[in-house]
Amino acid sequence: MKVHLIRSEGFDIEDFNNVFNLLKTTKGPIEFVPSEPIVLPESDNFIHYEDLKSFEKKHMPEWSMVHSYMPEERVFPMTKPVFTWEQLFQICQDFRSANNIPDTDYVMLLTEQANDLNWFGAIDESMKNYFIHTADWDHYFQNNVDVRFPIAYEIAVWLLRSMMFRNRIEIIDNIHENAQGCMMDFCQNKKDITIKMRTADVCPSCTELITNRDIRKNYLKQLFDTMESIRKNLLFRQRSVLLNEPSSMQIRGYRKDIYLRDLGDLQINLNPKEKTLYLLYLNHPEGINLSCLIDHKEELTAYYSMLTVSGSTERVESVINKMIDYRQAVDVSIQFSKIKNKFTTALGEFGNQYAIEKVGDKHKIVLNRELVQIVD
């Protein structure tokens, strides 16, 4: 079973890669396939939010057989362009046709563009094309979430719904008007999404429905494992502040990939330059003054040669020479800042312990090395 993830150009490539890598961490028969970015056409439709309440409210589609339920600074009233569901599903269909994707495969459009009914995501009548809205998650979680988690959660939930129900009407017929921490909660008040993501649960009635459907168990396991991983991450971020407990970290394989074990094996994706510097400072808990990086040229060269995929000897030499040139320390400082941002995005305030920070006259990673494990 293949699920093609297509990214609209406005959805950040790093966030897209983080979502893709997160989905890959749970093993199973569902294969996620990334694509090149696509440019969405201009939209002639606009949505008007009179106030915060209207911004946070979802609306029922006209084809529904069910009666309609009556942190970035946002200034209201606010008007912005939106796409209709039909337009977004047509983009999926056009992508499917242009790339000869079989009817049995799934296509998911991940886009920062809002939709006219203000949903987090939806499915078309073929039950094979989807869109997921990738923006505004900071509003619902007050900047206390890594966006890969709600986006991956929506992907998993919509795939599960496509297996549970025969058509979209059945989905609407079985949604829960009142939030109860189930993946079928409607969340007309969109802030209720935080409840069901923190529980990652399925209520008894939905469990019975899944049991009565002929759904392959390995599909279910993979999707439930993904949802459980997301739940663990959200709970860890919440509880770690109370318990003052950072996550253990594991460095794996010849690529030295970085994983946070207590956050559902979350991978921190550093590029080769960032990872080169990070491995150096991780290996030197006493810290290193920027002016002394030149003394570690051999170690830096070994790391970067191992990590870069397109570097000739001359290219590697050029990158490392620039890295150790104290007169160009601003370049290294930029790398430090990017590394810190990736850890704080994943861990909140605890990310500072994993960052390369200035302590006295040196830069160092203050994380207790007992929490670090290197696995070849």
C-alpha positions in Angstrom: 0.0 0.0 0.0 1.5 3.3 -1.2 0.7 6.8 0.1 2.1 9.6 -2.0 2.8 12.8 0.0 2.8 15.9 -2.2 3.9 19.2 -0.8 2.7 22.6 -1.9 5.6 25.0 -2.4 4.6 27.1 0.6 4.9 24.2 3.1 8.5 24.3 4.4 10.7 21.6 3.0 12.3 20.8 6.4 8.9 20.4 8.0 7.8 18.2 5.2 10.9 16.0 5.6 10.3 15.8 9.3 6.8 14.6 8.8 8.0 12.0 6.2 10.8 10.8 8.5 8.4 10.5 11.5 6.0 8.4 9.5 8.8 6.1 8.4 9.8 5.4 12.1 6.8 3.1 12.5 7.3 -0.1 10.5 4.6 -1.8 8.5 3.2 -2.4 5.0 2.1 1.2 4.4 4.8 2.9 2.3 5.0 6.7 2.3 6.4 8.2 -0.9 7.6 11.8 -1.0 7.3 14.0 -4.1 8.7 17.1 -5.6 6.9 20.3 -4.5 4.0 21.6 -6.6 2.9 25.2 -7.1 -0.8 25.7 -6.4 -2.8 27.9 -8.7 -4.2 31.3 -7.6 -7.4 31.1 -5.7 -10.4 33.3 -6.4 -12.1 32.3 -3.1 -11.7 34.1 0.2 -12.8 33.3 3.7 -13.6 36.0 6.2 -13.0 35.5 10.0 -15.0 38.1 11.9 -13.4 37.1 15.2 -11.3 34.4 17.0 -14.4 32.1 17.4 -15.0 32.0 13.7 -11.3 31.3 13.0 -11.5 28.2 15.3 -14.8 26.8 13.9 -15.1 24.0 11.4 -18.1 23.8 9.0 -20.0 20.9 7.6 -19.9 20.2 3.9 -23.2 20.6 1.9 -23.2 17.0 0.9 -23.3 15.9 4.6 -26.4 14.0 5.6 -26.0 15.2 9.2 -27.4 18.4 10.5 -24.7 21.1 10.8 -23.5 21.7 14.4 -24.7 24.9 15.5 0.1 32.2 19.0 1.2 33.9 16.0 -0.7 37.2 16.5 -3.9 37.2 14.5 -5.9 40.4 14.2 -9.6 40.2 13.5 -11.5 40.7 11.4 -9.3 38.9 8.9 -9.8 37.8 5.3 -7.5 35.4 3.4 -7.6 33.3 0.2 -8.8 29.8 0.5 -9.3 26.8 -1.8 -12.5 24.8 -2.0 -12.3 21.1 -1.3 -13.0 20.4 -4.9 -10.0 22.5 -6.0 -7.7 20.7 -3.6 -8.9 17.2 -4.6 -8.5 18.2 -8.2 -4.9 19.0 -7.5 -4.5 15.5 -6.1 -6.2 14.0 -9.2 -4.1 16.0 -11.6 -0.9 14.8 -9.8 -2.2 11.3 -9.9 -2.8 11.5 -13.7 0.5 13.3 -14.5 2.5 10.6 -12.6 0.5 7.5 -13.6 -0.3 6.7 -10.0 -2.5 3.5 -9.8 -6.1 3.8 -8.5 -5.2 1.6 -5.6 -2.6 4.1 -4.3 -3.4 7.0 -2.0 -2.5 10.7 -2.7 -2.2 13.3 0.1 -1.7 17.0 -0.5 0.1 18.7 2.4 -0.6 22.4 2.0 -0.3 25.6 4.1 -3.3 27.0 2.2 -6.6 27.1 4.1 -9.8 25.5 2.8 -13.3 26.9 2.6 -14.8 24.7 5.4 -11.9 25.3 7.7 -11.0 21.6 8.3 -7.7 20.2 9.3 -8.0 17.7 6.5 -10.5 15.8 4.4 -11.0 13.0 1.9 -12.7 13.0 -1.5 -15.5 10.7 -2.7 -13.1 8.2 -4.2 -11.6 7.7 -0.7 -8.1 7.8 -2.2 -7.3 11.6 -2.4 -6.8 13.8 0.7 -5.6 17.2 1.8 -4.0 18.1 5.1 -3.8 21.7 6.3 -0.2 22.3 7.6 -0.5 25.8 9.0 -1.9 27.4 12.2 -0.9 24.5 14.5 1.0 27.0 16.7 -2.4 28.6 17.5 -4.0 25.4 18.8 -1.0 24.3 20.8 0.4 27.7 21.9 3.7 27.2 20.2 4.2 24.1 22.3 4.3 21.5 19.5 6.5 20.3 16.7 4.3 20.7 13.7 5.4 17.2 12.4 3.2 15.6 15.1 -0.3 17.1 14.3 0.3 16.7 10.6 1.4 13.1 10.9 -1.5 12.5 13.2 -4.0 13.8 10.6 -2.4 11.6 8.0 -2.7 8.5 10.1 -6.2 9.2 11.2 -7.5 9.9 7.6 -5.9 6.7 6.4 -7.6 4.8 9.2 -11.0 6.4 8.4 -10.6 5.3 4.8 -10.3 1.7 6.0 -13.2 2.0 8.5 -15.8 3.5 6.1 -17.0 2.8 2.6 -17.7 6.5 1.7 -17.6 10.0 3.1 -21.2 10.0 4.2 -20.4 7.1 6.5 -17.6 9.1 8.0 -19.9 12.0 8.7 -22.6 9.7 10.1 -20.1 8.3 12.7 -18.3 11.5 13.9 -18.7 12.5 17.5 -20.3 15.9 18.1 -18.9 16.1 21.6 -15.2 15.6 22.0 -14.4 12.4 23.9 -10.7 11.9 23.1 -11.5 9.6 20.1 -10.0 9.9 16.6 -13.6 10.4 15.3 -14.2 13.5 17.4 -15.5 16.3 15.0 -13.8 19.1 16.9 -16.1 21.8 15.6 -14.2 24.0 18.1 -10.8 23.3 16.5 -9.0 23.6 19.8 -10.5 20.3 20.8 -7.9 18.7 18.5 -5.4 18.9 21.4 -7.6 16.5 23.4 -7.8 13.7 21.0 -4.1 14.0 20.0 -3.1 13.7 23.7 -5.2 10.5 24.1 -4.6 9.0 20.6 -7.5 6.8 21.5 -10.4 5.0 19.8 -13.7 4.9 21.7 -15.6 1.6 22.3 -18.1 2.2 19.5 -15.3 3.0 17.0 -13.4 0.0 18.2 -16.4 -2.3 17.5 -16.7 -0.8 14.1 -13.0 -1.4 13.3 -13.4 -5.0 14.6 -16.4 -5.6 12.2 -14.5 -4.3 9.2 -12.1 -6.5 7.3 -9.0 -4.4 7.9 -5.5 -5.9 7.8 -4.1 -6.1 11.2 -0.6 -5.0 10.1 -2.2 -1.8 8.7 -3.9 -1.1 12.0 -0.8 -1.8 14.0 1.3 0.7 11.9 -1.3 3.4 12.2 -1.9 2.9 15.9 1.9 2.8 16.5 2.2 6.2 14.7 -0.7 7.7 16.8 0.9 6.3 20.0 4.3 7.7 19.2 2.7 11.1 18.8 0.8 10.8 22.1 4.0 9.9 23.9 5.8 12.9 22.5 3.1 15.3 23.6 2.8 13.8 27.0 6.6 13.8 27.4 6.9 17.5 26.6 4.2 18.2 29.2 5.5 16.0 32.0 9.2 16.7 31.5 8.7 20.3 32.6 7.1 19.0 35.9 9.7 16.2 36.4 12.7 18.2 35.1 13.7 15.1 33.1 15.3 15.5 29.6 15.1 12.7 27.1 17.9 10.2 26.4 19.6 10.6 23.1 20.9 7.9 20.8 23.4 8.3 17.9 23.0 5.5 15.4 24.8 4.1 12.4 27.5 5.4 10.1 25.3 8.4 9.3 25.3 9.2 13.0 21.5 9.9 13.0 20.3 11.5 16.2 17.2 10.1 18.0 15.4 11.2 21.2 14.4 7.9 22.8 11.8 9.2 25.2 9.9 11.2 22.5 8.8 8.2 20.6 12.3 7.7 19.0 12.0 11.2 17.4 14.7 12.0 14.9 16.5 15.3 14.9 17.4 16.1 11.4 20.6 18.0 11.1 22.3 18.7 7.8 25.9 17.6 7.3 27.5 20.9 8.4 25.3 21.0 11.5 25.8 17.4 12.4 29.6 17.7 11.9 29.8 20.5 14.5 27.3 18.8 16.8 29.3 15.5 16.9 32.5 17.5 17.6 31.0 19.3 20.6 29.2 16.1 21.8 32.6 14.4 21.8 34.2 17.3 23.9 32.0 17.8 27.0 34.7 20.2 28.3 33.8 22.7 25.5 35.7 24.3 22.7 36.5 27.9 22.2 35.6 29.1 18.6 39.2 30.3 18.1 40.4 26.7 18.9 38.3 25.0 16.2 41.4 24.9 14.1 42.9 22.5 16.5 40.1 20.0 15.7 40.4 20.2 11.9 41.2 16.5 11.5 38.2 15.4 13.5 35.9 17.9 11.7 37.2 16.7 8.4 36.5 13.0 9.3 32.9 13.8 10.3 32.1 15.9 7.3 33.7 13.5 4.8 31.5 10.7 6.3 28.3 12.8 6.3 28.3 14.7 3.0 27.1 12.8 0.0 28.3 15.2 -2.7 31.6 16.5 -1.5 34.9 16.0 -3.3 38.1 16.2 -1.3 38.5 19.8 -2.4 34.9 20.7 -1.4 35.3 19.1 2.0 38.6 21.0 2.5 36.9 24.3 1.6 33.9 23.7 4.0 36.2 22.8 6.9 38.6 25.6 6.3 35.7 28.1 6.4 34.4 26.4 9.6 37.7 26.7 11.5 38.5 30.3 10.3 37.8 32.4 13.4 37.5 35.5 11.2 34.3 33.8 9.8 32.9 32.7 13.1 29.6 34.2 12.2 29.0 31.2 9.9 29.6 28.7 12.8 27.3 30.8 15.0 24.5 30.5 12.4 24.9 26.7 12.5 24.7 26.8 16.3 21.5 28.8 16.1 20.0 26.4 13.6 20.9 23.4 15.7 19.4 25.0 18.8 16.2 25.8 16.9 15.7 22.2 15.9 16.1 20.9 19.4 13.9 23.5 21.0 11.3 22.9 18.4 11.2 19.3 19.4 11.8 19.6 23.1 10.6 23.1 24.1 12.7 24.7 26.9 14.6 21.4 27.4 16.1 21.9 23.9 18.7 24.3 25.4 20.4 21.4 27.2 21.0 19.8 23.8 22.1 22.9 22.0 25.7 24.2 21.6 25.7 27.2 23.9 28.3 29.6 25.1 29.4 28.9 28.7 32.1 31.2 29.8 34.7 31.6 27.1 33.8 28.3 25.4 30.9 26.7 23.6 29.6 23.4 24.9 26.7 21.0 25.1 25.7 20.8 28.7 23.6 17.7 28.4 24.6 14.9 30.8 26.5 12.5 28.7 25.0 9.6 30.7 21.9 10.3 28.6 23.8 9.8 25.3 24.4 6.4 23.7 26.3 5.8 20.5 25.2 2.7 18.5 27.3 1.7 15.5 
